[in-house]
Amino acid sequence: MATKTAPSRYRRTVAEAALDANALELFARIAAAGSFAAAARELGLTRAAVSRRIAAIEEAVGLALFARSTRSLGLTEAGRRLHARAKLVREAAEGARLALRSQRDQLGGTLRISATPSFGRHVLAPLLARFQALHPALRYELFFTDRRVDLLREGLDLAFRITARPPEDCVAQPVRPFAVRAYGLGPPLADLQALADQRLLLLGQHEEPLTSHWLSDGPPARRESLMLQASAWGGDMESMLAMARAGGGVVMAPDFCVPPGDVLADLLPGWRMVVAEGEWVQALTLPVPAGSETARAFVAFVRAELGQPQARAE
């Protein structure tokens, strides 16, 4: 009769090592967040790094802890049994961090930030002033440029970028949605087609006609295409806005560039131009441990100031 082989001591040691305090806290955070992506943002890690760590834990203990599907993330029976203990570990770790927080509340040093010029001037600069009032020892080095910087190679802590595909080696957090609209002086245009007859001010290189795509807010939502010929174009949004305010034409600009009370008005209410890079400004930071804790604190401040809730499953 065959006899069962007792589990090896090595197997038990691997399993025990896999379920150390760090692993238990990570497991509890994912369970609370409802997704790997949301937990990754909280921890300052990439989603891929979180997935790899959980996979390593599950392989070491020989049990699946999460039940995954394309739409949701839940706990297996083994995961539910582990969760109560893991939650205690997480609460203890957070309590320890709270006890030390007073030493970290006053941030210092230099925060090196890159942002697109329009977002930097219209949205970021006032937030930087408010954050510095909370942390007067903190200094900033600002790089307002449309160039896509490499955080690690260029020694930057944080970048604000308009992108629908953030780099996989960065932690990306959405901070502000936006829409590109047609702004100018005067009354609204009769319809979308009337825009083609205006003097148009476009950001970028547009010596040749541009095929633009537009979405209506609806309902029902509509999508239309329109050929645009620029009267003036260039790489500086502020120059285009200044020309529009002086009556020089209609500028296509993100809505955060035109504050309430501005002389410029939305000439096509209910219509927005499709932007290939997406309709969110994202904050990009390096993952832990390379990432700056000060940068993560500033991103949390910006998200709160701009009204972005804690992200959940996605």
Beta strands, then each sheet from edge to edge (+ up, - down):
strand 1: 66-68
strand 2: 73-75
strand 3: 109-115
strand 4: 138-144
strand 5: 158-162
strand 6: 171-177
strand 7: 180-184
strand 8: 200-203
strand 9: 210-216
strand 10: 223-228
strand 11: 230-234
strand 12: 250-254
strand 13: 265-266
strand 14: 271-273
strand 15: 280-285
sheet 1: 1+ 2-
sheet 2: 4+ 3+ 5+ 15- 6+
sheet 3: 11+ 8+ 12+ 7- 13+
sheet 4: 10+ 9- 14+
end
